[in-house]
Every structure is written in C-alpha cells, then in structure tokens.
C-alpha cells in the first residue's frame, strides 16, 4: 500500500481566495510543502493558486508536487441563485483539475451554516435548522447531480461530512451514503466532533473511503466550549498531529487494515485572522509530516501503543 501525503491551504489560515495574509504569497505554501517532504497540496479556494492550468502545473512540477484534490462546498439548501453560483464554481474547479491532474479528487461538502455552529455537540432534533424529509430529498438530489457533473469531467467525486452542516452525525452520513454512490472523504476531526467513531466508519463504509483528511483535535477543549454555550470552531480545537486527544496511530492502522492507498491530507485548521508567522506554521507542518512518517505502519516496522 502506497499512500501519498499532502497538506491543505486551510492549515495556513486560507478559508477563501482573499484570506491570504498581507506580506505572504501562495507559493510560500507550496515551498513549505516541498521542504517538509509532502507529495502534494490541495487546491484551496479558486484564486489562491494560478487558475491557468499551465501556470499551476508548472508551479507544482517545479516543486515535485501534485494536486491532492479540491474542496468544493455547495449551498445545497440555499437559494436558486446561491446554488447556481456554487455549481458554476464547481464547473470551474473541475475544468482546472481535469487540465492539470485528472487523478485529483473533487471533495464535495455542504457549505457550513452559522446557525448550526451553535449546535455542534448539542442536541439538534427539533431545531429550525435540522433538515426535514423534503430538505433531505433536495440535499441528496443536489449532491447526486454534483457527483454526476464531476464524473462528466472524468474526475472522482468524494463527499466530506462536515461540522455545522446537515451531514455531520453518524446517521446523517449513513443516510447520504445509502442514497448515493459517492465516495467518502474521512476527516478525523469532523468525524469525531460530530459524535461518530472512525472504527464504525471504517467497518461500515471502508470500501468507499477514497480520500482522508487527518486532523487531531482537543476533545476537552471542545467539551469546554459546548459547556460554556459558545459555538464550536474547528480552528479552535485543531492541534498538531499527536498533540490532541485522538488516537491517530490506531486510525492509521485502521486505514492499513482496509488497504487504503489514497491521499492522506494534513489539515490543522487555522483561523484566517491569525497573526502567527508562516515560518512557525511551516515548522508545524514539517513536524506533522515527521509524525506521519513515524506512525504509519505501512512505511515502518510495528511501533507505538495500540488503540486506547
């Protein structure tokens, strides 16, 4: 089994094309990925990296990097105007990936809702923002159509369950997967934050897992936010690999057990308003890559403790 390892712009506080901190360039992210020994980088929001396929391909090739996919949120239950705009953006991303690297997956997700952030870790049933049967039908229809559009470009469509969306909890994930033929992006932080267990997901949906976002979170910090009544932000609870509360070593063993050989993308979500120098972020991502080297069983001899 040979997985490839990548980083993602959200690790650097990039949540939109205009959230690159003053004084920094997008190529610094690619330089840092190369220096840390990653094999690739996700695309990030349109406009961050060059949108000309030749220029993007050259920027990646110059650093011996590949595109590790592109995250595309869709306001599935939004207004017709919002949905049309998101479909147009999806088409742009597909056109770019098809021209640069047709192996890179399109990672579909529902766009987050501010109202649902206040419900992370709390009962949602009965909330005005909980999806009813008609909304679920619409959501399934939108993502099934999005997947068909992606495949029309010769690309792979994978779905990313995400906090503060309608596909956050275990039952939400199962409902969508049962109703579609989408692949699955397993994000360890969003999965556990939504109350699910990676062991269950590997057992239930292992053959459809085609992309991984590896993220360590501090579940104690999350519980404190929930207890205080504050909304939970994934950026507030993300930690370097091995510094949170998740047993990611056992998770990597679980990936080996199902024969996973796709992209493993480090996402250490960071708020876009951070003032932390990029040199510090680069050092963190070097440590994250070293952590992966020392903890992936398929790369090294047996090591470390078992699952807690």
N, C-alpha and C positions, 0 to 999 in steps of 0.2 A: 504493500500500500504506500503510495507516494502522494501525500497531500502537499499543497502549496500554501505558503503563509503570506499574508498581506496585512496592510494597515488601512485605515479609513480616515478621510478628512475630518469626520466628526470628532476624532481623537484630538484634533488640533483646534477644536472650537469652531469648526466650519459647519454652520447649520443652514447656510444659504450663500448664494454667489457673492453677496455683499458683506459677509461677516468675516472676511479675511482682515486680520488686524492691521492697522496702519504700520507701514515700515516693513511688512513682510510680503513675500511672493509665494504663489502656489508651488513654484518649482522647489522652494525650500522643503516642502513636504516630501516631494519625490527624492530630493537629495538625501534627506534623513532616512527614508525607507531603504534606499540603496546602501547607505552607510551602516544601517542596523542589520542588514542581511535579509530583508524581506524579499519575496519573489514578485510582489505586485502591490498595487494600491487600487482601492475602489475609486470610481469616478468622482463621487461627490456631486454637489449641485451643478447644473448646467451653468457655464460661465466661469467656473473656478479654474479649470484647466482649458487649454485651447479647444475650441469647438471645430476647428478644421481638422479632419481626420489625419492628414499628412503631418501637420504640426504636432498633434497629440501623439501619433505613432512615433515620431522622431524623438519627442521628449522622453517617452518611455524606453525606447530602444537605446537611447544614449546612456541610460542608467541600468540597462539589462532588467527592466521591469515589465510586467504585463498588467493589463487591466483585470482586476479581480471582480468585476461586476459593477452594477449601478443601482443604487437605491432610488426607487421612484414611488413617492406617496401619492395616493389618489383620494380625493374627497368623494368617496363612493355615495354618501348620503347628502352631498352638498346640492347647491342649486345647479340647474342645467348649464349655466354659464361657467361655474366652477368646474364641473365635470368635463365640459368641452375643453377648457384650458388645460386640465390635467391630462386629458387624452392627447392633446397636441404636444405637450411636453414629453409624454411617453413616446410618441412617434419620433420626436427629435432625438431622444436618447437611443432608441432602437436604431435609428439611421446611423448615428455615430458609432455605436458598438459594432454594428454589422460591418462597417467600413474598417474599423481598427482591429477588432478581435472578436470574431463570431463565437468564440468559446466562452466569453464572459457572460454570466447570467444577468438577467433583469430581475431585480429584487423588488417585488410589489408589496406594498403595505397600505393600510388605510391611514390617511392623514390623522394626526392626533387632534383631540378636542380639549380645549382649556377646561371645559366643564367636567370632563372625565378625569383630569389630573387630580381633582379634589376627591375622587372616589377610589383612587388606587389604594389597595389594601383594606378597603371598606366595602360593606355590602352595597351592591348596585341595583339589585332587584327592586323594581318599583320606581327607580329614578326616572325622571323625564328623559334622560339620555340613554337609557337602556333600550336596545333595539327590540322592536316587536316583530311579529311574523312577516308583515309586509316589508319592513325595513330589511330584514334578513334576506328575503327574496331578492330585493333590489341589490343588496350588497353582493350576494352570490352571483347575480347576473352581471354586475359591473366587472367583477374580477375574473369571471369566466371569459367575458368578452376581451378584457385586457390581456389575458393569457393567450387567447387566440390571435390577437394582434401581434403580440411578441413573437409567437411561433411563425407568423406570416413573414417575419424578417429572418427566419432561420435561427432564432435565438431561443434560449431556455428561460422559462418563466418560473420563478420561485416566490412563494409567499412568506412574508415576515410578520408573525404575530407581534404586537407592539402594545406597550402600556399606553393608557389613555386613548384606546380605540375600542371598537366593538369586538375585536378579535384579540382578547387579552387573556382570558381564563381558559382552563383546560377544556371546558365544554364548548367554548367559542371555537377553539382550534379544531376540535373534533368535528363540529358541525360544518365548518368550511371545508375541511379536507374530505369529508364524506360526500359533500355536494359537488366537488370539483375534482379535476385531475392535476391540480397544481403540485409542483414540487414544494419543499418546505425549507425555509431558512431558519435554522435553530439558533436563536440568540439566548445565551445562557442567562444574561441579566434580566431581560424582559420576560423570559420564561419563568424564572423563579419569582421575580417581582409580581407576576400575575397569579401566583399561587400554584403553579404547575411544578412538576418534577421532571428533570431531564431523563431519569430512568424510565418513567412511564412513556415519554415521547419517543425515546429510542426503541422501546419494545413495541409501541403501537404503530409508529409511523417511520421506523428506521429506513425502509427501502425508498421512501420518498424524500428523505433528507438529502439535499444536494448542495447545500451551502451552510456555512457556520460562521456566526459572529461570536467570538469568545470574549466574554466580559466578566470581570469579577466585580461583585457589589458587596456593600456592607449592609447585611440584613438588619443589624442592630440599629444602624443609623436610619434605615427605612422605618423600622418599628417606632423609633422616637418621633419621626416626622408624622407618622399616622396618629400616634397617641396625642401629639400636640395639636392636631387638627389642621396641620399645614398640608398643602399639596406636595406630592412626591415628585421630584425631578430626578430623572435617571442620572443627570450630570452630578447631582449632589451625592449620590450613593455609589458612583463608579470608583473603582480603585485599580491600582496596578495589579497585574496577574499575581496571585499568591498573597496579596495584601488584604483581600476581602474575606468573606466568610464562606464562599463556595468551594467545594472540593473539586476543583477543575482537573486535578490529576486523575481522579476517578472518572470524570467526564471524558477525558481524552482516551482512557482505557475503553470506555463505552463506545466511542467512535471507532476505535480499532476493532472492537468485537463485531461491529456491523459492517466492517470493511469500507468505511468512509475514506474516500481519496480525493475529495474536492477541496475547495478553498477554505482555509481557516483564517478568518479576518479578525485581527485585534481591534476591538472598539472600546476605548477607555473614554466614554463620553465626557466632553468638557463644555462648559458654558461658553457661548461666543463672546461674552463680556469679560473673559478672564484677562488679567494683565500678566500672566505668567510668561516669561520669555520662551521663545521657541527652542532655545538651546536646552532648557530644562525639560521641555516636552520631548525633544529628541532623545535625551538621555533616558527618560522613562520608557520610550518605545524600544530603545536598544535593550533595556532590562527585560521588557516584555518578550522580545524575541529570544533572549537568552533563556528565559523561563520556559518558553515552549521547547527549545532545544533540549533542555534538561529533563522535561517531564513527559515528552511524547514517547511512549513505549516503542512505537514502530521505528523510531530513529535511534534509540539507545537500548541498552540492556535493561532488564527489570530493575526498578528503583522504587523509592518512596513508600509511604504508608498506603494501605488500601482505603476503600471508601469508609467514611465515618459513619 
